[in-house]
Amino acid sequence: MKRFATRSPRCVVAATTVATALMLSVSGRAQTDLTAEFVAQLTTRAQELYDVVGLQLVVIQDGEVLAEAAAGERAAGQPMTPASLTNIASCSKAFTAAAIALLVQDGKLGWDDAVIDHVPEFRMADPWITRNMTVRDLLSHRCGLKTFAGDLLWYGSDYDDQAVLARLHHLPITQPFRGQFGYQNLMYMVAGLVIERTGGTSWDEFVEQRFFAPLGMQASRSAAQRLPADAERAVPHIDGEPIEDHQFRAVRPAASIYSSVTDLTPWMRMLLAEGKHGEKQMLSAQSLAEMWRPHIPIGRGTGANAGDFYSYGLGWFLSLDRGKKVVEHDGGMPGFLSKVSLMPAENFGFAVLNNSNDGVVNEAIKRAIYGQRSGRDGMKELVRIAAIAKRLKRMHENEVKQREAKRKPDTSPTLALGDYTGRYVDESYGPAEVKLDGDQLHVTLLPSKRKLFGKLTHWHHDTFRVDFPDKFLPFALFRFDFDHDGKVAGFRIDCPIADFDFGALDFRLAK
């Protein structure tokens, strides 16, 4: 995700705030080589300082592996190692973009092919955009949908790719097509369908056969369901507690790959070697140039983002550090956060993975690494950001308290509880059901009946609180509204989390 994603849970949003506040100034200072000892110390210190469950890091310097390190646990009583497998989430997008590049190299596809030429059933809300959307547009987050629009269609739902695809045209176009960045997991799902239709095999098989196998990424798999039973698999955690791993049914090309820093190393080295692995040229110079050139500006920044140079390519974020291009991506799913960062001009890169849902520690490690390379004290950078992370945590706790303080006491629902029951439908998402069991209302968002359900506890007036069983989500407030006859007409949901736009849902009582 991204945030996720990275594709961007609450912790990734916090990491973005940290990144904005801590960007290094662009300067002409020469690069300083790192040591294996620094990498080992950084990993151990970061795991302790940020209290993450498990952490793994690899650094590539001058095209060679400088060091791999790990700290903490992948599961209770089981140490995290550089080979432990985690969901790399939106770092998967780079593989999907590279898969498209291979099909372009094979002459089966063009970057500027119309999507409907390969996926005829593809539809957006705007017919003109439907006709003109290209493969390049799918990969560069400039389709006209705002960031994370439609992600509730796949998160924990029973919808497969075709079912999600059939609902795309209900999502409103709220941004200029090709004129504004809007991070989109659904468009990467469509890119996966393009790969399937033109490559003659599923996206899963394509990335495993065309990348994992030749690169020697023997333990990596395209999704959790494809991992062997004896895989060295890390367990995701939220607030230090283990949670159930997300099983991707749809949108795998956006975020479902499982890998480790050991397995990501040959992938990163191939990219830094201008697409060459051993004697084989896997990705051409032209492919890398397309993937790593700006396709859409993201916004003004400072320091390492170098203002207007902060942008998105095809499967990669692009920025500057010391005047050199940085090509990177973050990934985030509940309980897992990832970051892959490359500086091609200096043949340098690193990857960091954790199973604690902590995006701040990943960003702190980046700041420490790039700071150390520019002559600063990387360890001090790590400590400094930890202090900022604590302030951000307190800010979040205060926001929760302020939300709870807005509850109005001594109110009651307008109608009898039974009058709120029924089947409700949101045009884009699908059905929900409200039932009464004794004197307790219950709600289930039916496409995601395994994750999005709970008791409707009276909050105030005609608003009810729901604590979803998913620990990743904050508590939600369901506000019922009425028609002109004073009968329940529908409900809206307030669930403040950056990753999912609950506010876009408008459930109406089915007649």
N, C-alpha and C positions, 0 to 999 in steps of 0.2 A: 504494500500500500504505500505513505507513504508514508503512510505517509505516506502514508505508508506511508512512499508511500511512501512513503514510503510514503511508505505511498502511501500516513501522517497521523498516528494516534496522538493522544494528549501529550505524551512524552516527546514525540517528534515535533509537535508545535513548539514545545518548550525548547527543544534543541535548536529549532529555527530561530527562536528569540535569542538564545545564547549565541548562535552563529552571527546574527546581525550585530550583536553588541560587541563581539570579540574579533571581528575581521582584522587580519593583519594588514598593516599598511603596505602598499606596493612599493618596493624599493629595489635598488640595484645591488643589494647585498648578495654576496656569493653564497652558493649552497654549501652547507657543511655536512659531511657524511655522517650517518648514524652508525652506532655500534650494536652488535648483537646483545651486549650487556644492557644497553639502554632499552632495547625492545623488551627484554625479559623483565627488567625493573618496572617499566611503564605498565606492562600487563598486570603484574602483581599489585602494584600500587593502585591502579585504576579499579581493580576488582575490590580491593579493601576500602578505598576512599569513597566509592560510590555504592558500596554494599550490594553489588550485583551478584546474582546466584552463580553465573558462569560466564566466562569471557574467553575469546580466542582471537589471536592477532597474527598476521603475517606481514612482513615488510620485504619488498623487492627493491634492491638497489643495484644500479648499473645492470639491470636485466637479470640479475641472479637473486636467489633467495638469501637475504641477509639473516633472517631468523624467523622461526615460528614459536609461538608461546601460547600458553593457556593458563587460566587460574580459575579457582572455584569448582563448582560441580555442574555436571550436565543433568544429574538427577540425584535424589537423596542418597548419599553414601557412594556416589560414582563420580570420579573426577572428570572435569572437562578436559579434553585434549584437543590439539589442533585438527584432529580427524573426526571430532564429534559433529554429527549432522544437525543443522538447524534449517528452519525455513528462511531462506534469504529474501523472501517477500519480493518487493519491487525491484530488487537487483536482478530479478528474472527478466525484466523488460529488456535489458541489454542483450540477452540471448535471443529474445524474440526479434529484436531489430536486426541482429546478426543473421538470424535464420532467413529473414526477408532478403538481406544482402546476398546470401548464398544463392537464393532463387533468381535474383537479378543477375548475378554472375553466371548462372546456368542458362540464362536467356529465357527463363520461364515467366518472367515478371518484370515490370518496370516500376521504378519508384513513383512515377506519376500516372500509373494506370488508375483508371476509375475503379473504385471499390466494387460498384455494382456489376462490373464486367467479370468479376471473380466470385462475388457473393450476390447474386441477383436479388435475393430477398432482403437485402440491407435497406433500411429506411430510417431517415431522420425526420424530425417534425417539419422541417423545411424541405420541400421537393427540390429546390434549386441546390441546396447543400447535398442532398442525396445524390443528385446527378453528378456533382462536381467534386465530391470527396475523393481524395486520392489515397493511395497506400502511404505516401509520405505524410499526409495529414493525420492518418491514424496514429502514427508513431511520434508525433511532435506536439501533441496536446493543444491543438488549435482548431478544434472541430466546432466550436460554438457553445459547447456545454460547459458549465462552470465546474470548478474543482470538486471531484468526488460525486458529481451528479449521478444518480442511479445506482450507487454502490449497494444500497439496501436490497437491490434485486438479486445479488449473488451472495451476500454475507449470511451464511448459515441457512440459506434457502434451499428448497428442493428444485429450483429452476436449473435446467442445464443451459448450455450455450444457446441452443436454438430458442428456448423459451425466453431467455433474456433478450436475444436478438429481436424477437417478435414484439417486445415491449419498448424498444428504443424510440420509436416514433412518438411515444407519449411524453418523452422528456422535453421540456421547453428549451428552445435556443435562447440563451440569455446574454451571450457575448458575441462580438463580431467574429464571423468565420475567418480564420487565418489572421485575425487582428489582435487576439488576446489569449494569453496562456490560461488554460484550464485543465488541471491535471486529471487524466481520464483513464481509469482501469478498463472501462467497457470497450474503448477503441482498441486496446491491446487484445481483448478477446476477439474482436472482429479481425485483427491482424492474424491471430491464430487460425481463424477460419480461412483466411486467404492462403496461409501456408498449407493448410490441409487440402484445399481445393486445387492448388497449383503444384504442390510437392508430392501428392499421391500418398501421403501418410498423415497420421495425426500429428498435432504439434508435439505431443509427448514423445512419440517415436522419432520425430525429426530432430529435436534438440539432443536426445540421447544418442542417436546414431551419428549425427553430423558434427556434434561437439563433444559430448561426454566421452564417447568411445575413442575417437582418434586422439583426444587430448589426455587420455589416461585418467579421466575423472571417474574412477571405477565405483566409488561408493555413492556418487550423486545420482539423484533421480528427479524426474520432472514433477513429482507430486508425492505426498505422504503415502497415498494408497499403493504406490509402486515400490516402496521401501521393503526390503526383505525383513523377516521377523527378527533376525539377529543383528540388524543394523545398529551401529553405535550412535544412537539417536538421543539428542538432548530433549529434555522436557521443558515446555514453555512455562513461565511463571509471571504472575502479576502480584505486586506487593509481597514478593517472597514466597507466595503460595503456588503450588503447581496447578495448572489448569489443563483442560482437555485441548488437544491440538485441533486446529481448524482443518477440516477435510474439504478441499476444494472440489465442488461439483461443477462449477462454471468458472470462467474467467482465469483459468490456469495460466495462460500466456502472460498475464499481468503480474503474477505474484506467487506461484506455487512451488518453485524449485527448492529442493533440499540439497545442501552442500556444506562444505567445511572450508576453513582457510587452506587446509592441505590440498583439497581438490580444486579450489578456486585459483591456486597458484599457477598451474599451466595455462589456464584461461587468461589470466592477467599477463603472464609473460608473452603469450602469443600476441595479445593486443599491443604490448609495448614493443614487440619485435616486428611491428608493421605488418601484422597478420600472418607471420610465418611461425610454424611449429616444426622444429627439426628441419627436414628438407622440404616439407610441404608448405605451400602457400595457401592457407585456409581462407583468409580474407584479403582481398586485393587492397592496394593503396587507395584506389578510387572508392571502395566501400567504406573504409575507415574515414576518408575525407568527408563523405556524405553524412556518416553517423556523427562525426565530431565537429561539424560546422553548425553555427547558430541557425535555427529554423524559426524560432519565436523568442522574442525578449520576454523575460519574466518580470523584471521590474528594476527600479534603481536600487543600487546597493553601495556599499563603501568597502574600502580595503580590498580583501582578497576577491570579492565579487566585482570589483572595479567598475562600479556604476552600471552603465548601459551594456557592459560586456557579459553580465549575468544572463544566461539564456539556456534554452533546451535544444538539443540536437535531435537525434533519433535514438531513443533509449538511454540517453545520457544528459546530465546537467553539465553545463560548461561555465567555468569562471576562470579567474586569474590568480596566481600567487607569485609574487616577485616578477610580475610581467610575463609569466609562463602559463600556458593553458593547463587548467586542471579539468579532467574529465572524470566525473564521478556519479554515483547514485546511492541513495539511501533506500532502505526497505523496512517496512514495519507491518507485522501482524500481531495479534494479541499474544504476548509472551515472547516475542522474538523481534530483535532489531538488528539491522545489518548496514554496513557501509563498505563500498568499494571505491577507492580513489586512485587515480592515475595521473602522473605528470609525464606525458610521452616525450617531451623534449629532453628530459633528464633521465629517461629510462627508469623511472621510479614509480612505485605504487605501494599501496597497502590495502588490506581488508580486515575488518573487525566485525565480529559477530557476538551477540550476547543473547542469553535466554531469560532476560529479566524485564523485557519491555522498557528498557532504559535507553532512549535516544540521546540523552545528554552525555552519557559516558562515551558514546561513540564519537560525538562531536568534540568532546574534550580530548579524546585521543588524537583526533585529527589535528586540533589546534596545537597539541603538544608535539606531534611529529613535525608539522610544518614549521612550528616555532623553533624547534631544536635545529632543523635544517637551515634556518635563516640566521642562526647564531644566538638565538634566545635560549632561555632555560626552559625546556619543555616540561620538566617536572613542576616548576612553579606555575606554569600555565594550567597544568592538570589540577593543582590545588586551588588556584584562583577560580576556575570554572566550577569547582565543587561548591564553593561558597555561594556562587550565583545560583547553582542548582537548588541549594537549600532555600534561598529566597523565593525562587519560583515555586517550590513545593508549598511554602507558607502562603504564597499568593493564591495558589489553587485551593488550599484548605479554606482560606478566607472567602473565596468565591462560593464555595459550597455552603458555608455558614450564611453568607448573605442571601443565597437562594432560599435556604430553609427559613430565614427570618422574614421572608415575604409572605409566608403562609398567614392567612387571616383566620384567627381563632373564632370559635363560637358561631360557625356557619353550618349550614346543612344543604344537601342536594335539593334542587327544586322539585323533583319528582320522586316517586317511589322507585326503589332500586330496580325492580322488574321492568320499568319503562325505559331503562338504558340498554336492555338486552337486544340482541339481534345480529344480523349479518351486515357488515359494512364493507364497502369496496372503495379502494383508491384506484383511479384509472390506470396509472402506470404500474403500481406495485401489485395490486390484486386484493383478495378478500381478507377480512379480519372478522373475528367472532367474539361477542360479549355474551357471557352466560351468567346466570345466577345459581349459586349452589348454597342452599340455605339462605343465610343473610349476607353472603359474600359474593361480590362480583368478580369475575375472572375474564381476562382478555387474552386472545391468541392471535397474533399476526400469522395467518395460516400458511403462507409460503415458507415461513421460517419458524414453524411450530416447535422446533427443537431448541431454539434460542430466544425467541421474542414472545414471551408469554409471562403471565404473572397475575397476582391478585390486584384488583383495583381498590386501593385503600383511600377513603375519602380524605382529601387535602383541604379544600375549601370550596364553597359554592358548588359549581358543577365540574370541578376539577378533581381528578383522582390520581394518586401516586402509584406507580408500578416500579418495583425493583426486579428487573430482569435477572434471570439466573446467570447470565453472562457477566462475569466480574469486570470485563473490559468497559462496560457501559455504565454511565452514571444513572441515577434514578430518573425516571421519565414521568412527566405530568401529562395526563390525558384530559383535555378540556372539551367537554361536550357542548354543542350549540343546538339551537332550536329553530323550528320553522314558525310561520306566522300563527299557527294554531297552538303553539306552545308545546309541541311534541318534539322529541329528539330527532335531529336531522343528520348529525354526524359528529365527528370528533377530529381534533388536531393533536399532535404530539410535540411536546417540548422535551428534548433530550440533548443537552448541550455537549456535543462531542464533535471535534473537527472532522472526523473521518466520514461521518454519515449525516446526510441532510434529512433528519426526521421532520423538520419543519416544512419540507416540500410536500409531504404526504397530506392528503385531504380526503379522509374517509367519509363517505356518505352512506346513510342507511339504505340498504337495498330494499326496493319496493316489492 
